[in-house]
Amino acid sequence: MDPRGTSSTKWDSFASYRLTVVNLTDDSQSIHRDSRHIFSTKKKSHGWCDFTPSATILDAKSGFLVSDDCCVVITTDILILNEIVV
């Protein structure tokens, strides 16, 4: 689907982004990944199968889990560098 919500059948978005798994006890230990990618009607997803070992995140002493809720905080910063909608 067109990112602007129109009926366009072709779009490309070149984006620079950062994904972060937030360490709630020590922000300097938060895990970041930066990338640039062209998202389009042909290929909309992009990711890493090796972002970080799940054992690191799920270890209660590591600082990534919200204490009582068993939740992990993930943030993203996205900058659209170029966008084409035809």
C-alpha positions in Angstrom: 0.0 0.0 0.0 1.2 3.5 -0.8 2.7 5.1 2.4 0.6 8.2 1.8 -2.7 6.3 1.7 -3.5 7.1 -1.9 -4.4 4.6 -4.6 -0.9 4.7 -6.2 0.4 1.3 -7.3 4.1 2.2 -7.2 6.1 3.9 -4.4 9.7 3.8 -3.2 11.0 5.3 0.1 14.7 5.5 0.9 15.1 5.7 4.6 17.8 5.8 7.2 16.8 4.4 10.5 18.0 3.2 13.9 16.4 0.5 16.0 17.2 0.3 19.7 16.4 -2.2 22.4 16.5 0.0 25.5 18.4 -1.1 28.5 16.4 0.3 31.4 19.1 0.2 34.0 22.0 1.5 31.9 21.3 3.3 28.7 24.9 2.9 27.6 24.2 -0.8 27.3 21.2 -0.3 25.0 21.6 -2.2 21.7 21.4 -0.1 18.5 21.4 -1.1 14.8 21.6 1.6 12.1 20.7 1.0 8.5 19.6 2.5 5.2 17.1 0.7 3.0 14.8 1.3 0.0 11.3 0.2 0.9 9.0 -0.2 -2.1 5.9 -1.9 -3.5 8.2 -4.8 -4.4 9.9 -5.2 -1.1 8.5 -3.7 2.1 10.4 -5.4 4.9 13.9 -5.4 6.0 15.5 -6.6 9.2 18.2 -8.6 11.0 18.0 -12.2 12.0 21.0 -11.6 14.3 20.0 -8.3 16.0 20.9 -9.7 19.4 20.7 -13.0 21.1 17.3 -13.5 22.8 19.0 -14.8 25.9 20.6 -11.4 26.4 17.2 -9.6 26.3 15.4 -12.2 28.4 17.9 -12.4 31.2 16.2 -10.7 34.1 19.5 -9.2 35.3 20.5 -7.7 32.0 18.3 -4.6 32.4 16.2 -5.0 29.2 13.0 -6.4 30.8 10.4 -4.1 32.4 10.3 -5.7 35.9 6.7 -6.8 36.5 5.3 -6.7 32.9 7.9 -8.8 31.1 8.0 -6.2 28.4 10.9 -5.0 26.3 11.2 -1.3 25.2 12.1 -0.9 21.5 12.5 2.5 19.9 13.1 3.6 16.3 14.3 6.8 14.7 13.4 7.1 11.0 14.6 9.7 8.5 13.0 9.5 5.0 15.8 10.5 2.6 13.9 10.3 -0.6 10.3 9.3 -1.5 8.7 8.6 -4.9 5.0 8.0 -5.4 3.8 7.4 -8.9 
